[in-house]
Amino acid sequence: MQLPHTRPGNWPTKLAESKLASRLKPSPEGCQIGLIGIPDDTGVKLNHGRPGAAQGPDALRAALARYGVAEPHDWAWPSIWDAGDVEVVPGDLEETHERVTNATLAMIEQGVFPIMLGGGHDLTFPFVRAVAEFHKPMHGIYFDAHLDVREETGSGMPFRRLIESGAADSLRVHGLDPYANTREHIDWFKNNGGCIAGRTHDDDWLAQPTFVSLDMDVFDSAFAPGVSAHNPCGWSPSLGEQWVFQAGRHKQVKCFDIMELSPPHDQDGRTARLAARMLLAFLRGFSERRS
């Protein structure tokens, strides 16, 4: 099945049969998960970040094709459909956002859980906007070094837009870098239902329908150099994996995205492989929802 304004995702020509990617399905029939890529970094450029996130979906797929066993020992992967990539409109962020929303709506109507591969973080806005049509208003949890509540258009705006549009009514950020966020942005965030959270879980972190967004710049640049804005003092992969796994297994989480993977700045593909591992952690958590 072809979603509106999409094309097939770019996977390596031959997928090793021992890898998770070999389990992908060509249609949504019988699938639990739907993947959609958004190869666009217009918002990153508008906010003067390092370009390259438009190549993120391809790099994540390539890393996933080389990583993740098809038959794990003590769980079974959810069935997955790759719905392809949204065809972005160069230089027209608003039209690209409309296409993301329309494609996501069409995906959800197929009865699958939506996962987005980015792309600049502004794309979380049109993605979650579509999910909120079914679960409104939503709570938002994001793992990010930045608040991304700028007023101006660009990759730093998505969570402000979600609050202002009514798609979300509260936000919670983990991994914030205090040296990379202004007083103005922190004040706006706290005055509009925002919570700056720590590293540990608590009982009410998922109390209502929730979207979860992972910006790869939450990780320390030693582990994730290939991002739009590198982080010299970020999270370890093990900490991020704990959170992502818990998000995957919780039924209140209604969508998930992995954003700001920037292959031109990636050394040895380590950031793409880390992003693939985060996707695997989420999928493993999701596999436990049935129990």
Backbone bond lengths (Angstrom), bond angles and torsions (degrees), N, CA, C in turn:
res aa  C-N    CA-C-N  psi(-1)  N-CA   C-N-CA  omega(-1)  CA-C   N-CA-C  phi
1 M - - - 1.469 - - 1.522 109.95 -
2 Q 1.328 117.73 138.68 1.455 122.78 179.24 1.525 109.90 -108.12
3 L 1.326 117.20 122.73 1.451 121.85 176.39 1.528 109.97 -76.40
4 P 1.336 118.68 160.34 1.468 120.05 178.87 1.526 111.48 -61.75
5 H 1.340 116.02 138.13 1.465 123.13 175.43 1.527 113.04 58.74
6 T 1.336 117.13 37.83 1.465 120.08 177.98 1.515 110.78 -128.37
7 R 1.329 114.43 162.72 1.459 122.25 172.57 1.525 107.45 -134.32
8 P 1.334 119.11 162.26 1.463 120.70 -178.11 1.534 111.73 -59.78
9 G 1.329 115.93 146.29 1.455 120.73 176.83 1.519 111.48 -69.56
10 N 1.319 116.58 152.66 1.458 122.32 -176.28 1.529 110.51 -94.02
11 W 1.335 116.41 97.20 1.454 122.19 175.78 1.522 109.83 -101.29
12 P 1.334 118.13 155.55 1.472 119.34 172.40 1.524 110.60 -54.80
13 T 1.323 116.49 149.96 1.462 121.39 -174.36 1.518 112.20 -56.33
14 K 1.336 116.66 -42.71 1.461 120.62 -179.04 1.524 109.03 -120.26
15 L 1.315 116.63 121.96 1.451 121.76 177.39 1.530 109.10 -96.30
16 A 1.331 115.57 127.33 1.461 118.84 178.76 1.529 109.91 -61.89
17 E 1.326 116.73 132.96 1.460 120.67 -175.14 1.527 112.15 -64.70
18 S 1.329 117.69 -20.18 1.461 120.24 -178.08 1.523 112.19 -84.25
19 K 1.335 118.28 -4.16 1.462 121.21 -175.45 1.519 111.38 -99.13
20 L 1.339 114.65 155.49 1.463 120.57 179.84 1.518 111.32 -55.69
21 A 1.335 117.85 -37.47 1.461 120.70 -175.07 1.522 112.41 -59.30
22 S 1.323 117.08 -23.72 1.466 119.66 179.09 1.524 111.78 -69.47
23 R 1.349 117.09 -10.89 1.465 121.34 -179.00 1.523 112.61 -93.35
24 L 1.317 118.24 2.14 1.457 121.01 -179.89 1.519 111.10 -65.76
25 K 1.338 115.64 146.01 1.458 121.59 -179.61 1.527 110.61 -105.04
26 P 1.326 118.18 149.25 1.465 120.78 -177.94 1.521 114.33 -81.46
27 S 1.335 117.56 -8.01 1.463 120.57 -178.89 1.524 108.63 -145.99
28 P 1.342 118.00 164.46 1.465 120.46 -178.21 1.524 114.35 -75.05
29 E 1.317 117.83 -10.60 1.454 120.90 -175.87 1.527 111.01 -58.84
30 G 1.321 116.24 121.72 1.453 121.37 178.49 1.516 115.06 77.50
31 C 1.335 118.10 4.76 1.469 121.37 -176.91 1.527 110.75 -95.15
32 Q 1.320 115.01 151.12 1.457 122.08 176.70 1.526 112.11 -99.57
33 I 1.324 116.87 -31.60 1.462 123.47 -174.70 1.519 109.93 -117.07
34 G 1.342 116.24 140.81 1.453 121.34 171.31 1.520 110.10 -122.38
35 L 1.325 117.26 127.33 1.462 122.55 175.23 1.520 109.84 -98.56
36 I 1.334 116.29 138.87 1.458 120.25 173.00 1.524 108.88 -139.00
37 G 1.317 116.73 132.73 1.459 121.85 -179.78 1.519 111.15 -101.13
38 I 1.335 115.57 145.44 1.467 120.84 176.58 1.531 107.69 -127.22
39 P 1.325 118.40 93.09 1.469 121.68 -175.12 1.529 112.22 -82.88
40 D 1.324 115.96 72.13 1.466 120.20 -175.66 1.520 110.20 -142.96
41 D 1.312 116.76 135.38 1.468 121.24 174.89 1.526 111.37 -131.80
42 T 1.339 115.97 27.29 1.465 120.06 177.40 1.519 111.20 -57.14
43 G 1.339 116.78 -43.34 1.460 120.45 179.98 1.504 112.88 -63.62
44 V 1.334 116.85 -35.69 1.467 121.03 177.31 1.526 109.87 -62.38
45 K 1.303 116.72 -44.46 1.467 121.09 179.66 1.524 111.22 -64.70
46 L 1.326 116.93 -38.65 1.465 119.96 179.29 1.528 111.87 -63.26
47 N 1.329 116.63 -31.52 1.466 120.77 178.81 1.520 112.79 -96.74
48 H 1.344 116.10 13.06 1.472 122.72 174.28 1.529 112.75 64.59
49 G 1.333 116.28 30.93 1.454 120.29 171.95 1.521 110.69 -83.42
50 R 1.321 116.30 178.29 1.464 121.07 -179.97 1.537 109.25 -79.55
51 P 1.337 118.46 118.24 1.463 120.38 -179.97 1.522 111.10 -62.97
52 G 1.324 115.52 157.88 1.457 120.50 176.65 1.514 114.01 138.30
53 A 1.345 117.80 -17.41 1.462 120.39 -177.52 1.532 112.60 -65.12
54 A 1.331 117.46 -16.91 1.468 119.47 176.34 1.528 111.23 -62.26
55 Q 1.325 116.68 -22.53 1.463 120.99 179.00 1.530 112.13 -89.79
56 G 1.328 116.47 0.87 1.454 120.91 -175.45 1.522 115.32 -60.43
57 P 1.343 119.04 -48.17 1.470 118.70 -178.89 1.531 113.40 -58.84
58 D 1.333 117.27 -42.54 1.466 119.96 178.82 1.520 111.12 -63.08
59 A 1.342 116.44 -42.85 1.461 120.06 -178.10 1.519 111.34 -66.75
60 L 1.325 116.41 -37.41 1.467 118.55 -179.79 1.530 110.08 -69.23
61 R 1.323 117.11 -40.82 1.456 119.39 177.11 1.535 111.21 -61.93
62 A 1.332 116.46 -43.10 1.468 119.90 -179.80 1.524 110.81 -62.56
63 A 1.343 116.74 -40.28 1.463 120.11 178.42 1.522 110.60 -66.61
64 L 1.322 117.22 -39.19 1.460 121.28 -179.46 1.523 111.27 -68.20
65 A 1.320 116.75 -30.02 1.465 120.67 178.61 1.521 111.73 -68.06
66 R 1.350 116.58 -19.53 1.469 120.74 -179.63 1.528 112.84 -107.26
67 Y 1.341 116.73 4.50 1.460 118.90 -169.68 1.520 109.98 -144.50
68 G 1.317 116.97 135.82 1.458 120.73 175.93 1.520 112.15 105.89
69 V 1.305 117.83 110.44 1.458 121.37 -177.49 1.531 110.50 -68.34
70 A 1.319 115.36 145.93 1.462 120.10 179.50 1.516 111.60 -74.55
71 E 1.336 117.38 -31.22 1.456 121.88 -177.63 1.527 109.63 -123.80
72 P 1.338 118.16 83.39 1.466 119.96 179.02 1.533 110.94 -69.07
73 H 1.325 114.97 166.23 1.466 120.49 -170.81 1.521 113.88 -72.02
74 D 1.347 117.20 -45.86 1.468 117.59 -169.70 1.523 113.93 -127.78
75 W 1.323 117.87 23.02 1.462 120.95 171.15 1.530 108.46 -155.80
76 A 1.311 115.98 168.86 1.467 121.19 177.55 1.522 108.53 -121.27
77 W 1.320 117.50 133.00 1.452 121.18 179.18 1.531 110.81 -62.91
78 P 1.327 117.80 145.48 1.468 119.05 169.26 1.527 109.49 -66.21
79 S 1.306 116.78 154.16 1.463 120.83 177.74 1.529 109.25 -74.13
80 I 1.346 116.30 138.90 1.466 121.56 -168.90 1.525 110.55 -128.79
81 W 1.312 114.78 134.72 1.467 122.76 173.35 1.520 108.48 -115.63
82 D 1.335 117.43 126.71 1.464 120.69 173.50 1.523 107.64 -92.38
83 A 1.347 115.72 110.72 1.465 121.15 -177.19 1.521 112.92 -82.50
84 G 1.340 117.69 -0.78 1.453 121.13 177.22 1.512 113.15 93.83
85 D 1.333 115.59 -163.32 1.460 122.84 -177.53 1.527 110.55 -112.74
86 V 1.321 115.65 140.66 1.458 119.96 171.57 1.528 108.86 -69.09
87 E 1.317 116.60 135.38 1.469 121.39 176.14 1.527 108.11 -80.62
88 V 1.315 115.96 105.43 1.462 120.70 -175.80 1.523 110.51 -77.23
89 V 1.315 115.50 161.88 1.463 122.02 178.38 1.521 107.54 -109.31
90 P 1.319 119.02 105.21 1.464 121.03 -175.96 1.522 112.29 -54.53
91 G 1.310 115.71 128.08 1.457 121.30 176.45 1.514 115.28 80.15
92 D 1.326 118.08 -3.16 1.466 120.88 -179.49 1.524 108.35 -122.22
93 L 1.313 115.78 85.05 1.458 120.93 -174.91 1.527 111.36 -65.03
94 E 1.317 117.48 -38.06 1.463 120.55 -178.31 1.523 111.47 -63.15
95 E 1.339 116.76 -43.40 1.463 119.91 179.37 1.528 110.83 -67.75
96 T 1.333 116.87 -39.01 1.460 119.45 175.86 1.522 110.57 -60.53
97 H 1.340 116.46 -42.66 1.465 120.38 178.53 1.531 111.04 -61.58
98 E 1.314 117.42 -40.10 1.462 120.33 178.19 1.530 110.41 -62.10
99 R 1.311 116.23 -40.60 1.463 120.11 -179.89 1.533 110.79 -66.58
100 V 1.325 116.66 -39.17 1.467 120.09 178.03 1.530 109.79 -61.83
101 T 1.323 116.78 -46.43 1.464 120.66 179.71 1.521 111.09 -61.05
102 N 1.323 117.68 -46.97 1.465 121.00 -177.77 1.528 111.59 -64.57
103 A 1.334 116.88 -41.49 1.462 120.19 179.60 1.527 110.76 -67.03
104 T 1.327 117.25 -38.18 1.462 120.68 179.80 1.523 110.84 -68.17
105 L 1.333 116.76 -41.56 1.464 119.90 175.96 1.527 111.02 -58.17
106 A 1.331 115.85 -44.80 1.458 120.07 -179.80 1.527 111.39 -64.57
107 M 1.329 116.41 -35.39 1.458 120.96 178.26 1.525 110.90 -65.58
108 I 1.334 116.60 -47.15 1.465 120.57 -178.74 1.525 110.79 -62.82
109 E 1.321 116.41 -34.71 1.463 120.00 178.68 1.526 112.64 -64.62
110 Q 1.336 116.54 -16.07 1.464 120.70 175.21 1.529 111.98 -84.27
111 G 1.342 116.64 -1.79 1.453 120.56 174.78 1.507 115.10 84.19
112 V 1.346 117.75 20.19 1.459 120.75 179.81 1.530 110.51 -108.12
113 F 1.316 115.07 157.68 1.461 121.95 175.82 1.533 107.61 -81.75
114 P 1.350 119.26 125.92 1.464 120.26 -173.56 1.532 113.67 -87.87
115 I 1.330 114.98 132.32 1.468 122.98 172.61 1.519 107.46 -126.01
116 M 1.337 116.55 127.86 1.456 121.39 -179.49 1.534 110.58 -107.21
117 L 1.333 115.38 139.47 1.453 123.29 175.06 1.521 107.61 -112.06
118 G 1.366 116.35 117.42 1.461 120.21 -177.37 1.505 111.94 -103.11
119 G 1.325 115.86 176.67 1.429 128.28 7.89 1.513 114.12 91.40
120 G 1.359 114.97 153.45 1.454 121.65 176.04 1.517 111.53 -67.45
121 H 1.336 116.30 154.63 1.453 120.06 -172.89 1.527 113.01 -70.61
122 D 1.327 118.62 -17.72 1.463 119.80 175.32 1.526 111.58 -57.98
123 L 1.342 117.20 -25.29 1.461 121.68 -176.74 1.524 112.49 -69.05
124 T 1.330 117.24 -16.11 1.460 119.83 174.27 1.524 110.27 -62.31
125 F 1.326 117.62 -31.72 1.466 120.35 -179.94 1.527 111.95 -60.68
126 P 1.342 120.39 -56.73 1.469 118.08 -178.56 1.525 113.15 -69.02
127 F 1.323 117.41 -27.28 1.462 121.21 177.61 1.530 110.34 -66.40
128 V 1.329 116.80 -53.31 1.466 120.71 -178.98 1.522 110.70 -68.52
129 R 1.324 116.99 -33.24 1.472 120.41 177.22 1.528 110.78 -55.14
130 A 1.326 116.39 -38.39 1.462 120.11 178.04 1.523 111.24 -70.39
131 V 1.329 116.87 -44.30 1.470 120.42 -179.35 1.520 110.55 -62.76
132 A 1.336 116.54 -35.34 1.465 121.23 -178.15 1.526 112.12 -66.40
133 E 1.308 118.12 -18.26 1.458 119.91 174.80 1.529 111.48 -63.07
134 F 1.319 116.35 -22.06 1.460 121.59 179.88 1.521 112.38 -105.47
135 H 1.344 117.38 -17.74 1.472 121.53 -175.82 1.531 108.83 -142.99
136 K 1.314 117.58 70.94 1.460 120.40 -171.39 1.521 110.86 -116.33
137 P 1.366 116.54 137.30 1.466 127.64 -4.32 1.527 110.90 -85.57
138 M 1.318 115.64 159.75 1.453 120.58 -176.19 1.527 111.35 -105.06
139 H 1.318 114.23 155.18 1.455 121.68 166.10 1.525 106.52 -91.37
140 G 1.327 117.40 145.76 1.457 120.68 -180.00 1.513 111.87 -119.18
141 I 1.325 116.64 131.66 1.462 122.85 171.97 1.512 107.23 -120.74
142 Y 1.331 115.66 127.52 1.456 117.69 176.70 1.514 111.30 -137.98
143 F 1.333 113.82 144.97 1.458 123.11 179.26 1.523 106.46 -104.87
144 D 1.321 116.39 111.07 1.458 119.76 -166.68 1.520 109.39 -163.87
145 A 1.318 116.96 144.93 1.462 120.91 173.64 1.520 111.52 -77.62
146 H 1.336 117.24 -14.10 1.464 122.17 -174.68 1.526 110.81 -124.98
147 L 1.331 116.36 149.85 1.458 120.80 178.64 1.521 112.82 -72.33
148 D 1.336 117.00 -32.14 1.465 121.40 -178.47 1.524 112.09 54.48
149 V 1.333 115.06 51.80 1.470 121.22 176.24 1.532 110.35 -123.69
150 R 1.311 116.15 33.99 1.459 119.60 177.99 1.527 110.55 -67.07
151 E 1.307 115.10 150.80 1.462 119.80 176.49 1.522 111.36 -78.07
152 E 1.330 116.72 -35.36 1.461 120.30 -176.97 1.526 111.08 -76.53
153 T 1.330 114.77 154.07 1.456 121.45 -178.43 1.521 110.85 -67.94
154 G 1.325 115.78 137.72 1.456 121.09 178.34 1.514 110.31 153.48
155 S 1.323 116.06 -173.33 1.460 120.69 -176.22 1.519 112.52 -67.10
156 G 1.322 118.03 -16.24 1.457 121.57 -178.89 1.522 114.62 -93.13
157 M 1.334 118.22 19.77 1.466 120.38 -173.74 1.532 115.87 -113.47
158 P 1.358 121.74 -9.87 1.467 119.08 -160.80 1.520 115.76 -61.62
159 F 1.323 117.66 -38.43 1.464 118.51 -172.55 1.525 111.60 -79.05
160 R 1.315 116.59 -28.38 1.460 119.20 171.30 1.521 110.40 -65.48
161 R 1.328 117.01 -43.01 1.467 120.77 -179.62 1.534 111.00 -64.41
162 L 1.315 117.13 -37.21 1.458 119.53 179.91 1.521 111.42 -66.03
163 I 1.328 117.55 -38.58 1.467 120.84 176.91 1.529 110.01 -69.25
164 E 1.333 116.89 -47.09 1.469 120.42 -176.25 1.522 112.31 -66.01
165 S 1.318 117.44 -30.40 1.470 120.79 -179.28 1.524 112.24 -83.01
166 G 1.333 117.39 -11.33 1.453 120.79 -178.05 1.516 114.09 85.51
167 A 1.339 117.72 2.29 1.471 120.44 178.28 1.520 111.38 -68.98
168 A 1.343 116.57 -29.89 1.467 122.48 177.16 1.521 108.72 -130.22
169 D 1.337 115.80 150.59 1.459 118.72 178.37 1.523 113.07 -120.21
170 S 1.327 117.14 -4.20 1.467 120.41 176.97 1.522 109.24 -157.31
171 L 1.324 115.72 154.03 1.458 121.90 -176.23 1.520 109.98 -137.02
172 R 1.311 114.75 151.52 1.464 120.67 176.75 1.519 107.74 -143.64
173 V 1.324 117.37 122.20 1.452 121.34 -177.76 1.526 109.72 -111.94
174 H 1.315 115.60 139.77 1.462 123.02 176.47 1.528 108.36 -122.77
175 G 1.315 116.79 140.82 1.456 121.24 177.20 1.512 114.19 88.48
176 L 1.331 118.66 15.96 1.464 121.89 -176.28 1.523 111.26 -63.08
177 D 1.326 115.93 137.04 1.461 122.13 175.87 1.529 108.54 -93.68
178 P 1.331 119.29 113.11 1.466 120.46 -176.36 1.520 113.21 -66.30
179 Y 1.324 117.20 -17.05 1.460 120.72 179.76 1.525 113.13 -90.23
180 A 1.334 116.54 0.30 1.464 119.75 -175.12 1.516 112.73 -123.94
181 N 1.357 117.54 17.67 1.459 121.02 -178.50 1.523 109.92 -138.83
182 T 1.318 116.23 133.06 1.455 120.97 -174.65 1.532 111.98 -80.18
183 R 1.307 115.81 160.18 1.464 121.57 175.45 1.526 110.33 -59.10
184 E 1.328 116.34 -41.82 1.470 120.52 -179.86 1.524 111.44 -57.87
185 H 1.335 116.98 -44.55 1.454 120.66 -178.01 1.533 111.58 -70.54
186 I 1.308 117.38 -39.17 1.465 120.25 178.80 1.528 110.32 -66.28
187 D 1.334 116.74 -40.63 1.468 119.65 177.75 1.523 110.95 -62.44
188 W 1.335 116.71 -45.07 1.476 119.40 179.31 1.522 109.91 -60.77
189 F 1.303 116.32 -44.91 1.459 122.29 -178.37 1.530 111.10 -58.50
190 K 1.315 116.71 -50.13 1.470 120.58 -177.51 1.530 112.02 -68.89
191 N 1.318 116.54 -30.61 1.469 120.60 179.85 1.523 113.13 -79.84
192 N 1.319 116.45 -5.71 1.469 120.58 -177.40 1.533 111.86 -126.97
193 G 1.319 114.95 41.46 1.460 119.79 173.21 1.505 115.28 81.35
194 G 1.338 117.56 20.66 1.450 121.13 -178.23 1.517 113.68 -95.87
195 C 1.333 116.12 145.72 1.458 122.76 177.71 1.524 108.72 -130.45
196 I 1.325 116.64 126.48 1.465 121.65 174.05 1.521 107.06 -91.07
197 A 1.325 116.65 110.59 1.460 122.07 -170.24 1.522 111.08 -104.13
198 G 1.313 114.66 167.02 1.453 121.25 -179.02 1.516 112.79 -93.70
199 R 1.315 115.88 -152.11 1.451 121.73 -173.90 1.518 113.92 -99.48
200 T 1.331 117.90 -10.67 1.454 120.63 -173.91 1.521 111.56 -106.30
201 H 1.326 115.13 153.85 1.457 121.53 -179.96 1.525 110.83 -77.16
202 D 1.322 115.95 155.97 1.455 121.02 168.44 1.522 107.88 -141.29
203 D 1.315 116.58 175.82 1.453 120.24 -168.49 1.521 114.71 -72.33
204 D 1.331 117.86 -22.43 1.464 118.91 -173.00 1.520 113.36 -112.24
205 W 1.332 117.27 20.76 1.461 117.94 -176.27 1.526 112.11 -69.54
206 L 1.335 117.02 -16.61 1.461 121.18 175.79 1.522 108.90 -134.69
207 A 1.329 116.46 79.96 1.458 120.84 -175.12 1.526 113.36 -101.04
208 Q 1.336 118.45 -4.20 1.460 122.02 -179.53 1.516 108.23 -154.44
209 P 1.342 118.78 172.14 1.470 119.43 177.06 1.521 111.08 -51.54
210 T 1.331 115.76 130.80 1.463 121.61 -165.91 1.519 111.31 -135.43
211 F 1.333 116.21 141.91 1.458 120.50 166.48 1.526 108.08 -102.32
212 V 1.322 116.28 146.91 1.465 121.73 178.84 1.523 108.17 -125.55
213 S 1.338 115.44 129.44 1.463 121.50 -177.06 1.524 109.49 -127.97
214 L 1.314 116.16 129.97 1.463 122.76 178.82 1.517 109.89 -112.03
215 D 1.338 116.04 112.09 1.465 121.35 171.39 1.525 106.69 -92.01
216 M 1.315 117.27 125.05 1.453 120.63 -175.38 1.528 112.82 -64.18
217 D 1.343 117.61 -12.95 1.458 117.61 177.98 1.528 112.93 -80.17
218 V 1.343 117.65 2.03 1.463 118.93 171.48 1.528 110.42 -69.72
219 F 1.339 116.92 -21.07 1.457 121.28 -178.33 1.531 111.32 -85.91
220 D 1.307 114.83 148.73 1.454 121.38 176.13 1.524 109.60 -58.06
221 S 1.325 115.67 140.45 1.463 119.72 -176.57 1.524 112.93 -65.09
222 A 1.328 118.60 -15.90 1.465 120.44 173.50 1.525 110.62 -64.55
223 F 1.327 116.14 -30.40 1.462 121.66 179.45 1.520 112.10 -99.76
224 A 1.334 117.50 -27.25 1.463 121.79 -173.73 1.527 110.29 -136.30
225 P 1.342 117.07 73.50 1.472 119.00 177.73 1.522 113.24 -75.26
226 G 1.325 117.20 -21.06 1.459 121.15 -174.10 1.510 113.34 -91.14
227 V 1.342 115.89 68.55 1.461 122.04 179.57 1.525 109.04 -134.39
228 S 1.320 115.99 169.47 1.462 120.21 -177.70 1.528 112.24 -70.67
229 A 1.340 116.78 -31.86 1.472 121.76 178.37 1.516 107.40 -141.90
230 H 1.346 117.33 103.29 1.458 119.01 -171.48 1.531 111.90 -71.31
231 N 1.321 114.99 154.56 1.463 123.70 -171.82 1.528 109.06 -120.14
232 P 1.335 118.75 109.72 1.467 120.46 -176.05 1.519 114.80 -76.46
233 C 1.341 117.12 -9.51 1.465 119.48 -176.95 1.528 110.06 -144.22
234 G 1.324 114.89 56.22 1.457 119.95 -174.26 1.513 113.81 -100.85
235 W 1.317 115.03 -165.28 1.464 122.79 -177.43 1.524 111.91 -71.85
236 S 1.312 115.10 158.53 1.463 121.57 169.34 1.526 108.57 -84.58
237 P 1.326 118.07 155.55 1.463 119.97 176.10 1.531 112.90 -59.11
238 S 1.326 117.89 -37.55 1.462 119.62 -177.94 1.522 111.92 -64.15
239 L 1.343 117.24 -38.15 1.455 119.90 177.92 1.530 110.62 -66.15
240 G 1.328 116.61 -46.31 1.454 120.19 178.35 1.522 112.07 -59.78
241 E 1.314 116.64 -40.16 1.458 120.37 -178.95 1.529 111.54 -63.56
242 Q 1.327 117.65 -38.24 1.469 120.60 178.30 1.531 110.57 -59.42
243 W 1.333 116.42 -46.15 1.462 120.24 -178.81 1.522 111.75 -67.03
244 V 1.320 116.75 -44.22 1.464 120.53 -177.33 1.528 110.81 -65.88
245 F 1.321 116.56 -40.27 1.464 119.95 177.05 1.530 110.90 -60.15
246 Q 1.328 117.01 -45.79 1.464 120.56 179.56 1.527 111.42 -63.93
247 A 1.335 116.58 -36.75 1.466 119.57 176.52 1.521 110.54 -63.74
248 G 1.323 117.04 -40.22 1.454 120.37 -179.63 1.510 113.29 -63.20
249 R 1.312 117.35 -36.35 1.467 119.89 -174.48 1.526 113.50 -85.67
250 H 1.321 118.20 -8.42 1.460 120.98 -175.18 1.528 110.53 -93.14
251 K 1.328 116.42 125.17 1.466 120.94 -175.13 1.522 113.60 -68.74
252 Q 1.321 118.13 -16.94 1.462 119.47 177.45 1.523 112.01 -73.70
253 V 1.314 118.53 -18.83 1.467 121.29 177.87 1.521 108.58 -77.07
254 K 1.341 116.12 121.33 1.459 122.36 -172.38 1.528 113.83 -106.78
255 C 1.340 117.25 -9.51 1.463 120.99 176.21 1.518 108.36 -165.50
256 F 1.321 116.53 165.66 1.461 121.99 -176.69 1.517 107.79 -151.27
257 D 1.335 116.21 143.70 1.465 118.98 173.02 1.521 111.15 -140.22
258 I 1.336 115.31 156.04 1.468 123.91 176.10 1.519 106.68 -124.48
259 M 1.344 116.54 117.56 1.455 121.30 -167.98 1.531 112.76 -124.90
260 E 1.341 113.47 160.87 1.467 124.13 169.81 1.530 114.46 68.12
261 L 1.333 117.97 22.39 1.460 120.41 167.92 1.529 107.82 -71.17
262 S 1.330 116.46 123.75 1.467 120.82 -173.96 1.537 109.70 -123.88
263 P 1.329 117.85 89.64 1.464 122.03 -174.05 1.528 116.33 -54.98
264 P 1.359 120.81 -34.71 1.466 118.02 -179.57 1.531 113.85 -60.40
265 H 1.325 116.91 -20.02 1.468 121.08 -179.03 1.522 112.44 -106.26
266 D 1.324 116.25 8.09 1.460 121.09 -175.68 1.522 110.59 -89.61
267 Q 1.324 116.39 130.86 1.455 122.01 178.53 1.523 109.15 -96.19
268 D 1.324 115.95 121.32 1.464 122.14 177.60 1.534 112.60 60.45
269 G 1.325 117.27 19.56 1.450 120.12 179.57 1.515 114.20 67.41
270 R 1.339 117.41 19.78 1.472 119.10 -173.14 1.533 112.46 -69.30
271 T 1.348 116.44 -34.17 1.467 118.43 179.89 1.516 110.71 -70.72
272 A 1.328 116.60 -39.72 1.466 120.06 177.71 1.524 110.52 -63.32
273 R 1.310 117.19 -39.83 1.464 119.81 178.71 1.523 110.79 -67.10
274 L 1.328 116.58 -38.03 1.463 120.11 176.54 1.526 110.42 -64.76
275 A 1.330 117.17 -41.85 1.468 120.50 176.94 1.524 110.60 -61.37
276 A 1.334 116.93 -40.63 1.461 120.41 177.16 1.524 110.77 -62.31
277 R 1.324 116.38 -40.28 1.466 118.95 178.67 1.525 111.43 -64.87
278 M 1.330 117.36 -38.21 1.462 119.68 177.11 1.532 110.92 -63.30
279 L 1.313 116.52 -38.73 1.462 119.45 176.37 1.522 110.42 -63.94
280 L 1.330 116.87 -42.65 1.458 120.42 177.77 1.528 111.14 -61.54
281 A 1.345 117.03 -40.40 1.459 120.55 179.55 1.527 110.62 -63.05
282 F 1.327 115.95 -41.94 1.468 118.96 178.58 1.528 109.81 -63.86
283 L 1.325 117.23 -45.12 1.466 120.68 -178.54 1.524 111.28 -63.97
284 R 1.321 116.74 -38.03 1.467 118.70 177.59 1.536 109.81 -64.32
285 G 1.332 116.26 -43.56 1.455 118.74 175.96 1.518 111.41 -60.01
286 F 1.327 116.28 -43.49 1.471 120.95 179.65 1.527 111.00 -59.34
287 S 1.328 116.64 -34.88 1.476 120.30 -178.80 1.520 111.89 -62.64
288 E 1.335 117.90 -20.69 1.464 121.61 -179.62 1.531 112.47 -87.27
289 R 1.317 117.64 -7.51 1.471 118.99 -178.70 1.524 111.19 -63.11
290 R 1.292 117.82 -31.09 1.468 120.32 -177.17 1.522 111.98 -66.20
291 S 1.328 117.54 -24.33 1.459 120.96 -179.90 1.520 111.97 -92.52
